[in-house]
């Protein structure tokens, strides 16, 4: 009897052990066995520009899902659903009788309109569920496409920021959990709703207005000059934040499969490497000024059209040369022999030190995929010829992002920043910051004083020199042209250039730097000043408004070439008769609207400076 | 013999315990089976109705038998056993015996089924008790005393294994062994038998090593969750998540097709799932009371046949109950033994109640 009592105690003890010690484990396993999930898709994190404009959004749709085991009256269910969805009953019967735990009615039952979803909902059929589906939506299509990237059919990031930040942007599935028996029938036990967790929102440093301006200007240049490619970047020089970045050809992220891998993956502003040409002279200039080996206003250089270095003749771009010039004029004229002279004065060690310190030869570390590092000469292999060509931007291979980052350092007081495009990651419910990028100082490259001199020199390039096409009246613009012959198989190609312009504004306190490059523009003389400078000017004009930059004092007057249009002041014509107004605004083209004989409104307003021949709109009333 | 003895009233504690545990069993069979019954027969009360009918018949039999002098079985022991042996042979013949769950163990009468092996359990205990009384002097002698009864035992075991029904066979072997032990068979005999048994098991394992894995799978049922570990896992899923207090009556989840036929071998896990540790306590307490009173009746009986009979019946119930419970909670491998009074099964309940009737009758002739 004792043995029997002992055995019963053993059994009770084991039950106790199972119910207390193993409870958690068994309960987890068993809940997994009993519960069934109807997945609810989460929204992907929204991507915003710096001002909150949505660049990548989600559309929510409703889709029909069946649990065939729970459908008792299959005939009736199939008939009703077929009626509402407008499909044949046989098709629906197939879905309803499918041997599957969850059956998606695809494609007829996906992305249902509100009306149809509502009709299905009202029937309250057992085993028939409507679940939420979320799909990525890019409201501006090709806009910023290389950088944002795109997602695949399951909403997974496949390229660009969508890929890099996929783990943040992807939310987690929610579910309606219900208990079922071993045959899949729903049990009358409590149902658990697990809310899907939306992905983390992302704010970029991109400014929608500036980006739109860059996109528009690149589209225009593509249709105007039919170049092979074109690209542009805008950066805040005081932080390294990317304000705009774009490439042509572009692609539509919703139809990414229509494009080649190259078209999709090559984010040209960070991927492309090429000889920069004259924009690189900014580096030589900054090094020379920082080393104090030149006084721009008081040192002179004579350009006879060519310079000979160790038997090699290096020509100036201007046939016959620029003659006697100050070094400021050397910069204004982008005179190659002048820069060769500066390079030789610096010596290879110093010049290449500066080149490396400005960030060339290594990746900038921008938070995007596919960045190249470019190539600069190994110091051992640099002879006087290599030194000389490097000084004016030949024989080095750099990326656009390296150039704009280096120029930002040259004009912002000498500080090289690490560029970045993601401003912050925010929790979708509370908007609390999960991760925030702040400006990262890489190093001080030149002194503030040297930087001031560089700004002054580059402003004078736009006022007096090769960059005059970027001039904006009342705002101080600095800049530098670039025209680089492309290299193919180790030889320079004939008549095939990458023409570029690096511009910034205001020149005394730069808020934005814009770099535009056009690859093999056709039907135009391929100079940076002709092709790229007007584009940069247009973008800077838009940036003035976008960044709310005010007019500067001490803005210089532009020096005009022969035959070039001049800026003229618009006088006040409000209250004048039509004829008087015509006389007063004789330099401009007038457009009238309204009816009457007296001007009651004018645009632009009085005292604006615009190019002669530009349109002034006048509104007339009685 | 015996007729002249003084008659007491029956043991009331045993009667109450048996009625209580049987009624609880019927309630639990309803709770455990209505899902299956509805699914299979479109009648949630199918199993509970069957069991109820057998309970009523069983109780009537129990009352009648409790009034029948148990010494009559002494006289009819041979006839009873021979009758059962005939039934055991008949049940093996296709067309007469029907197959359920892979064993040809039943005589089907409509939806009812009668298992001759259940009757044999009782008949063999009666026979062995008589045998021990008649051969009191010979039990020390292996050849003359033990071998004949062993031969009969293995004949019965062999017939049952032809069905096959390993669980019932084992219970018969063990309860008769228990009876022989009490009857004074030499301890050395059990030792030898034990050694032979162990050698036999080792031999079986050497021949087919997978058997060891099978046997040991109860230690970690998750090593083969869909095979040998399946039932025990499903049982643990009932006992564990139900927790100390249980989900409450009718609220078992495992009975929803997860635990196969929850009203039979594994009804104890459903009891645990719905009533928690309290249910386990009450069931255990009722069993201990029944077993304790059974042994007490055996002890107090003033003739040897009554002692052996009462002990045999009680020991068989005790052994079967403990075997079932240890399987259900995962202490030993699955053997396919039902739980007396609680598991669904008409013949089993009927015979168990009849056995209790005999016990009650023996209790009337106590010293």
HADDOCK unambig.tbl for C-alpha pairs under 7 A between the chains (distance, minus, plus):
assign (segid A and resid 1 and name CA) (segid B and resid 292 and name CA) 6.95 0.50 0.50
assign (segid A and resid 5 and name CA) (segid B and resid 288 and name CA) 6.86 0.50 0.50
assign (segid A and resid 8 and name CA) (segid B and resid 284 and name CA) 6.50 0.50 0.50
assign (segid A and resid 11 and name CA) (segid B and resid 325 and name CA) 6.79 0.50 0.50
assign (segid A and resid 11 and name CA) (segid B and resid 326 and name CA) 6.27 0.50 0.50
assign (segid A and resid 11 and name CA) (segid B and resid 329 and name CA) 6.94 0.50 0.50
assign (segid A and resid 12 and name CA) (segid B and resid 280 and name CA) 6.80 0.50 0.50
assign (segid A and resid 14 and name CA) (segid B and resid 329 and name CA) 6.54 0.50 0.50
assign (segid A and resid 15 and name CA) (segid B and resid 329 and name CA) 6.37 0.50 0.50
assign (segid A and resid 16 and name CA) (segid B and resid 277 and name CA) 6.93 0.50 0.50
assign (segid A and resid 18 and name CA) (segid B and resid 239 and name CA) 6.85 0.50 0.50
assign (segid A and resid 18 and name CA) (segid B and resid 240 and name CA) 5.25 0.50 0.50
assign (segid A and resid 19 and name CA) (segid B and resid 239 and name CA) 6.44 0.50 0.50
assign (segid A and resid 19 and name CA) (segid B and resid 240 and name CA) 4.41 0.50 0.50
assign (segid A and resid 19 and name CA) (segid B and resid 241 and name CA) 6.86 0.50 0.50
assign (segid A and resid 19 and name CA) (segid B and resid 243 and name CA) 4.84 0.50 0.50
assign (segid A and resid 19 and name CA) (segid B and resid 244 and name CA) 5.99 0.50 0.50
assign (segid A and resid 20 and name CA) (segid B and resid 243 and name CA) 6.97 0.50 0.50
assign (segid A and resid 22 and name CA) (segid B and resid 240 and name CA) 6.74 0.50 0.50
assign (segid A and resid 23 and name CA) (segid B and resid 240 and name CA) 5.08 0.50 0.50
assign (segid A and resid 23 and name CA) (segid B and resid 241 and name CA) 5.91 0.50 0.50
assign (segid A and resid 23 and name CA) (segid B and resid 243 and name CA) 6.85 0.50 0.50
assign (segid A and resid 26 and name CA) (segid B and resid 237 and name CA) 5.96 0.50 0.50
assign (segid A and resid 26 and name CA) (segid B and resid 240 and name CA) 5.79 0.50 0.50
assign (segid A and resid 26 and name CA) (segid B and resid 241 and name CA) 6.25 0.50 0.50
assign (segid A and resid 27 and name CA) (segid B and resid 240 and name CA) 6.57 0.50 0.50
assign (segid A and resid 27 and name CA) (segid B and resid 241 and name CA) 4.68 0.50 0.50
assign (segid A and resid 30 and name CA) (segid B and resid 237 and name CA) 5.65 0.50 0.50
assign (segid A and resid 181 and name CA) (segid B and resid 256 and name CA) 4.96 0.50 0.50
assign (segid A and resid 181 and name CA) (segid B and resid 257 and name CA) 6.22 0.50 0.50
assign (segid A and resid 181 and name CA) (segid B and resid 258 and name CA) 6.99 0.50 0.50
assign (segid A and resid 182 and name CA) (segid B and resid 256 and name CA) 6.32 0.50 0.50
assign (segid A and resid 182 and name CA) (segid B and resid 257 and name CA) 5.09 0.50 0.50
assign (segid A and resid 182 and name CA) (segid B and resid 258 and name CA) 5.23 0.50 0.50
assign (segid A and resid 183 and name CA) (segid B and resid 257 and name CA) 6.92 0.50 0.50
